[in-house]
């Protein structure tokens, strides 16, 4: 499975960045990980026995979870805006 296309990646960075030079803030990283996880979820619908990729997806989920915890402790408003925009939680 390929990684995120550069056009899609640019759109995500444009939407979630904080300032003009931002490309690695927590919000951007969480959004990119969410996009990659959704791609892998579609992949598993077709390839249900691909356990090697499933292990990689679990690592991505855990990385996103840690970033969300960090963002929640640092700035609750940005955390709420991010999860609302990505539709992650209740």
Buried (B, 14 or more C-beta within 10 A) or exposed (E): EEEBEEEEBEBBBEEBBEEEEEBEBBBBBBBBBBBBBEBBEEBBEEEEEBEEEBEEBEEBBEBBEEBBEBBBEEBEEBBEBBBEBBEEEE
